[in-house]
Amino acid sequence: MLPSISRFPVVDAQSLTKKFGTLTAVDNISLKLEPGECLAILGPNGAGKTTTVEMLEGLLTPTSGHLKVFGMDMQKQRSEILERVGVLLQETNMYKRYTVKETLQLFSSFYKNPDDPLAIIDRMNLKDKTNVQLKNLSGGQKQRVYLGACLINNPELIFLDEPTTGLDPQSRRSIWDLLNALKSHHKSMILTTHYMEEAEKLADRIIIFDHGKIIAEGTLNHLIALHCDGQVITFSLATNHKQILSDELPKVLTSLKSEHQVFSSAVPIGNRVEIVAHSTSSMITAILETLKKHNYEVHELNMRSGSLEDVFIKLTGRSIRDA
């Protein structure tokens, strides 16, 4: 008899490490996923998140550590686990001359107790495309077919690898609506994404990776309160000359830090600087005074509330797409 999902975390990873020769891609990380929870895993490229997810999916064997899914050992009971798992990959190549119905019928043949392909088509809002070949679908429609294929075995755990990359905003939100509907049916999900808004919309909890380690974990509100509890002030200099920007912005930051201790963090990003400040009026005054002192002109100055992206950049010091 299979263990009951309610008695165990859906995923329970303890001290996972993965090495490729002398490279340690994942360094002694532990995480849990509870039933019905959506966990977003974020990190710059090369941070270790993809390797971690591939271990959780059973595609890679950990160098050390322990992994249980549905209370079962991944190495010993992999086939039983995968029967209850769905995976939506970032890049999915399916035979484009198959119709939507034929594609889902093919995937249903892979499982012992599949869902009805026509019911999946209806859930994916593709009823009018049932007999249309994949090659004639839009990007958003194809992604709904791929999501339907991921759900054909009625999985309890769903891995979502960049589920809306390359989609237009309308198609992206359509996929979000479908995923939120799955959450309402108590499906558990692990999401990797480059879109901060996607993590904000879908995730109950967020993990941030860097250099093979988990550097932050919590709900969106918890992470913002802990790492970005203030207003974010963004400013840039009135020049597009890259050498001036790379040389002078660090000097401005150094001056601000030494003369005006009124902000909690400051990160240069390209030709601009983002500062998290608790006393926004004092910070704006300090920025303007410092720039004037160095004979620099402000090109743009804005203020807004903190976001997940601000937390990410503060903790990693770089954009999510940086290598």
C-alpha positions in Angstrom: 0.0 0.0 0.0 1.3 3.5 -0.9 1.8 5.9 2.1 -0.9 8.4 2.5 0.1 11.8 1.3 -1.5 13.5 4.3 0.9 11.7 6.8 4.1 13.0 5.2 5.5 16.2 3.5 5.0 15.8 -0.2 8.8 16.4 -0.6 11.3 16.0 2.2 14.9 16.6 1.2 17.6 16.5 3.8 21.2 17.5 3.4 21.2 17.1 -0.4 24.6 17.6 -2.1 25.4 17.1 -5.8 28.9 17.2 -7.1 30.2 17.0 -10.7 33.8 16.2 -10.3 35.4 19.0 -8.3 32.3 21.3 -8.7 29.8 21.3 -5.9 26.5 22.4 -7.7 24.3 21.9 -4.7 25.8 22.1 -1.2 24.0 20.4 1.7 20.5 21.9 1.3 17.3 20.8 3.0 13.7 21.7 2.1 10.2 20.5 2.5 7.0 20.8 0.5 3.7 20.5 2.3 0.5 19.1 0.7 -1.3 21.7 -1.4 1.6 24.2 -1.3 3.3 26.0 -4.2 7.0 26.5 -3.6 8.9 28.8 -5.9 12.7 28.2 -6.3 14.5 31.2 -7.5 18.2 32.0 -8.2 20.6 33.5 -10.7 21.7 31.2 -13.5 24.2 28.7 -12.2 23.0 29.0 -8.6 22.1 25.3 -8.3 18.3 25.5 -8.6 18.0 23.4 -11.7 20.3 20.7 -10.3 18.2 20.7 -7.1 14.9 20.3 -9.1 16.3 17.5 -11.2 17.2 15.6 -8.0 13.7 16.2 -6.7 12.3 14.9 -10.0 14.4 11.8 -9.8 16.4 12.7 -12.9 19.7 13.1 -10.9 21.0 11.0 -8.0 22.3 13.1 -5.1 26.0 12.6 -4.2 24.8 12.6 -0.6 21.7 13.3 1.4 18.2 11.8 1.7 15.1 12.5 -0.5 11.6 11.3 0.2 8.6 12.0 -1.9 5.2 11.1 -0.6 7.1 9.5 2.3 8.9 7.1 -0.1 12.6 6.9 -0.8 13.3 8.3 -4.3 16.1 5.9 -5.0 14.3 2.8 -3.9 10.7 3.6 -5.0 11.2 5.9 -8.0 8.7 4.3 -10.3 5.9 4.4 -7.7 6.7 8.1 -7.0 6.8 9.1 -10.7 3.3 7.6 -11.3 2.0 10.4 -9.0 4.2 13.2 -10.5 3.7 15.6 -13.4 6.4 17.7 -15.0 6.0 20.7 -17.3 9.4 21.4 -18.9 10.6 24.8 -20.1 11.2 23.4 -23.6 8.8 20.8 -24.7 9.1 19.2 -28.2 6.0 17.2 -29.3 5.0 15.9 -32.7 3.4 19.0 -34.2 1.2 17.1 -36.7 -0.7 15.4 -33.8 -4.0 17.1 -32.9 -4.6 18.3 -29.3 -6.7 15.2 -28.7 -4.2 12.8 -30.2 -1.4 14.3 -28.1 -3.2 13.9 -24.9 -4.3 10.4 -25.9 -0.7 9.5 -26.4 0.3 10.7 -23.0 -2.6 9.0 -21.4 -1.2 5.7 -22.7 1.9 6.1 -20.5 0.0 5.7 -17.2 -2.0 3.0 -15.5 -4.9 5.2 -14.4 -5.0 8.3 -16.7 -7.5 11.1 -16.7 -9.9 11.4 -19.7 -8.1 13.4 -22.4 -11.4 15.1 -23.4 -11.9 16.2 -19.7 -8.3 17.6 -19.7 -9.0 19.5 -23.0 -12.1 21.0 -21.4 -10.1 22.0 -18.2 -7.4 23.7 -20.4 -10.1 25.7 -22.2 -9.1 24.0 -25.5 -12.4 22.4 -26.5 -12.6 24.4 -29.8 -9.0 23.2 -30.6 -9.6 19.5 -30.0 -8.9 18.4 -33.5 -6.4 21.1 -34.4 -2.8 20.1 -35.0 -0.2 21.5 -32.6 1.6 23.3 -35.4 -1.5 25.5 -35.9 -1.8 26.6 -32.3 -0.5 29.8 -30.7 2.3 29.7 -28.2 -0.2 30.1 -25.3 -2.5 27.3 -26.7 0.5 25.0 -27.1 1.6 25.6 -23.5 -1.9 24.7 -22.3 -1.6 21.4 -24.3 1.7 20.8 -22.6 0.2 21.6 -19.2 -2.7 19.2 -20.0 -0.2 16.5 -20.8 1.5 17.1 -17.5 -1.8 16.6 -15.7 -3.0 13.5 -17.7 -2.1 11.2 -14.8 -3.9 13.3 -12.2 -0.6 14.0 -10.4 -0.4 15.0 -6.7 2.9 16.8 -7.3 3.6 19.0 -10.3 7.0 20.4 -11.3 6.7 23.7 -13.3 9.9 24.7 -15.1 9.6 28.2 -16.4 5.9 27.6 -17.4 5.3 30.9 -19.1 8.6 31.8 -20.8 8.1 33.3 -24.2 4.4 33.9 -23.8 2.6 37.2 -24.2 1.1 38.8 -21.1 -2.4 37.6 -21.8 -1.3 34.0 -22.4 0.9 34.2 -19.3 -2.1 35.2 -17.1 -4.2 32.5 -18.6 -1.7 29.9 -17.5 -1.6 31.5 -14.0 -5.3 31.2 -13.8 -5.1 27.5 -14.6 -2.3 26.9 -12.1 -4.2 28.8 -9.4 -7.2 26.5 -10.1 -5.0 23.5 -9.6 -3.9 24.9 -6.2 -7.6 25.1 -5.2 -7.7 21.3 -5.9 -5.0 20.8 -3.4 -2.3 20.1 -5.9 1.3 20.5 -4.7 3.7 22.4 -7.0 7.4 23.3 -7.3 7.9 26.3 -9.5 11.1 27.6 -11.1 10.8 30.9 -12.9 12.6 34.0 -14.0 9.5 36.1 -13.6 9.3 37.6 -10.1 5.6 38.5 -10.7 4.9 34.8 -11.4 6.4 33.8 -8.1 4.5 36.5 -6.3 1.2 35.4 -7.9 1.5 31.7 -7.5 3.9 30.8 -4.6 2.9 30.2 -1.0 6.5 30.1 -0.1 9.8 31.1 -1.8 13.3 29.8 -1.6 16.3 31.8 -3.0 19.4 29.9 -4.1 22.9 31.3 -4.7 26.2 29.4 -5.1 24.6 26.0 -4.4 23.0 27.0 -1.1 19.6 28.3 0.1 20.2 31.9 1.2 16.6 32.8 2.1 13.3 31.1 2.6 9.8 32.2 3.6 6.5 33.7 2.4 6.6 36.8 0.1 5.6 39.1 3.0 8.1 37.6 5.3 11.0 38.0 2.9 10.1 41.6 2.1 9.7 42.5 5.8 13.0 40.8 6.6 15.1 42.0 3.8 13.4 45.0 2.3 11.4 46.7 5.0 11.3 50.2 3.6 10.8 52.3 0.5 13.0 51.6 -2.6 14.6 54.7 -4.1 16.0 54.4 -7.6 18.2 56.9 -9.3 20.5 57.1 -12.3 23.0 59.7 -13.6 22.3 61.9 -16.6 24.7 60.1 -18.9 24.7 57.0 -21.1 28.5 56.7 -21.2 29.2 53.2 -19.8 32.7 54.1 -18.5 31.4 57.1 -16.5 28.6 55.0 -15.1 30.9 52.1 -14.1 33.5 54.4 -12.6 31.3 57.0 -10.9 28.3 55.1 -9.5 30.4 53.2 -7.0 32.0 56.5 -5.9 28.5 58.0 -5.3 27.5 55.0 -3.2 30.7 55.2 -1.1 30.0 58.9 -0.4 26.4 58.2 0.5 27.4 55.4 2.8 30.1 57.3 4.6 28.3 60.6 4.9 24.6 59.6 5.3 23.9 56.4 7.3 20.2 56.4 6.4 19.7 53.4 4.2 19.8 49.6 4.8 21.1 48.5 1.4 22.2 49.9 -2.0 22.8 47.9 -5.2 24.1 49.3 -8.5 22.2 47.7 -11.4 23.5 48.7 -14.8 23.2 52.5 -15.1 21.1 52.9 -11.9 21.2 52.4 -8.2 18.5 51.0 -6.0 18.5 51.9 -2.3 16.2 50.6 0.4 15.7 53.4 2.9 13.6 53.8 6.0 13.8 57.6 6.0 12.9 58.4 2.4 12.9 62.2 2.7 16.4 62.1 4.3 17.6 59.7 1.7 16.4 61.7 -1.3 18.0 64.9 0.2 21.2 62.9 0.7 21.3 61.6 -2.9 20.7 65.1 -4.4 23.4 66.7 -2.1 25.9 64.0 -2.8 25.4 64.1 -6.6 25.6 67.9 -6.6 28.9 67.7 -4.6 30.4 65.5 -7.2 29.0 67.6 -10.1 26.6 64.8 -11.3 23.1 65.4 -12.6 20.2 63.1 -11.8 18.6 61.6 -14.8 15.8 59.9 -13.0 14.7 59.4 -9.4 11.7 57.3 -8.3 10.3 55.8 -5.1 8.2 52.7 -4.6 7.4 49.9 -2.1 9.7 46.9 -1.8 9.2 43.8 -3.9 10.4 40.3 -4.3 12.8 41.5 -7.0 14.3 43.9 -4.5 14.8 41.1 -2.0 16.4 39.0 -4.7 18.8 41.7 -5.9 19.8 42.6 -2.3 20.6 39.0 -1.4 22.4 37.9 -4.6 23.7 41.3 -5.8 22.7 40.6 -9.4 19.8 40.2 -11.7 18.1 36.8 -11.9 19.3 36.4 -15.5 22.9 37.1 -14.8 25.2 34.1 -15.2 
